[in-house]
Amino acid sequence: MSAMTMCVRRVSTAFGLLVLAISAAHAAGALAVANCGFGSSVDAASVDAARKEALFRCGLQRDGDCRVVATVRKGCIALMIDLSQGSTCTIKAYTVGPILPTVINEALKKCESQGGKRCHVNVAKCDTSG
């Protein structure tokens, strides 16, 4: 392999890593909730874009009472509801963090500590770009 070929490969690899780092730096997610609805977003270009998408998705289910309760960069979001009252409207807990199983377990503990009897994962997403 010639010195020129090795140099081109090194530059290509360095450029690829730079592009990956830049795109990962812009990845974000958000969670919006309402009295009886939610919306989430991951892999958005920015936190602001993630907030807007989560609010939009929440708004498809509800009329205007949506609010962003969590944002994340390079992480995961989990939302728990309590099915014990026969409704999917009982949002009991949400958490964010770097590792999905941990985030889900924390949300489950929160749901149960707040009186949830049949806690169910309704959202469990990670920012795959980050």
N, C-alpha and C positions, 0 to 999 in steps of 0.2 A: 504494500500500500504506500502510495507516494505521500510526501509531506503535505502537499497541497490537498489531497483527499482527506487526510487526517484533520487538517485545519478547517476545511469546509464542514466536516462532521461535527467538530467541536463547536463551531459557530452555530450550526443548525440546532444542536442540542441546547446550547445556551439560549438561543432565541425561543425555542419551544418551552423551556422552563420559565422564561420571562413572561411569555404569553399566558401560560398556566397560572403563574403567580398573579398577574394582573386580573385575569378573569375571576380567580378565587377571591381576590380582595373585594370584588364588587358584589359577591353573592350574599343574599340576605333572605330572611323569612319573617313572617308576622302572623299573629293570631288576633282576630276580632271576635267579640261575642256580643250577644244581645240577650234579651229576656228568654227568647225561645229560638235561638239560631246562632250560627257561628260562620266564620269564613277564615280560611288560612291560605298562606302563600309561602312557597319556598323557591329557591333558585332565582329570585328576582335580582334585577341589576343593582338595586340599592335598597336601603331600609325604607326610604320614602316610597319607592315603587312597590315594595312588599306590603307596606301599610295600606296603600291605595287598593291593591288587589284584594287583600283580606277584607277591607271594608266593602268593596264591591261585591265579593262573594257572600258576605254576611247579609248585605242589603238585598240580595236576590231572595232571601228567606224572610226578611223583616223589613219594616218601613221606618228607617231612620234611627232606631235606637241602638245601633251598632257602635262599639268603641274598641279601639286597639288596646289589648291588655298585655301583649308581649311581643317583643321583637328578638331576632336571633341572627347572628353571623356565624357561619361555620358551625351550625349546631342543629338541634332537633327540638320539636314541639310536640307535646301530647295534651290532649283534652279528654277529660272523663265526664260521663253523664251517669246519672243514677236511674236505672230502669225500674226500680222497686215501686214507683208510684204510677206505673203504666204509661209514662210519658217520656218522650225523648227530649223534652224541654228542660229537664233538670240538670243544668251544668253544675257540676260539683267542684271541679278542680282543673287546673292547667299548669304545666311546668315547661321549662326550657332548659337545655343543657347540651353537653357535647356528645353524649352517647345515648342512643335510642332506648335500649333496655332499662337503663338507669332512669331516664326521663319518665318512661311509662310506670316504673315501680314507684317513683316519687309521686306521680299524679294519683296512682291507686291509693297510696297511703294517705294522701291529702283528702281524697274523696271519702275514704272510710272514716277518717278523723272528723270529717264534717257531717257525719251521719249517713253517708251513702250505704245502702244495703246491697244493691246489685250494680256495682260500679262497672261501667263498660267503656272501653277505649273507643272514642269517636273520631279522634284525629291522632295520628302518629306519623310524623313526617320529619325527614331530615333534609337539610340543604346539601344536595349532592355536588353542587359546584364548589362548595367551600371545603 
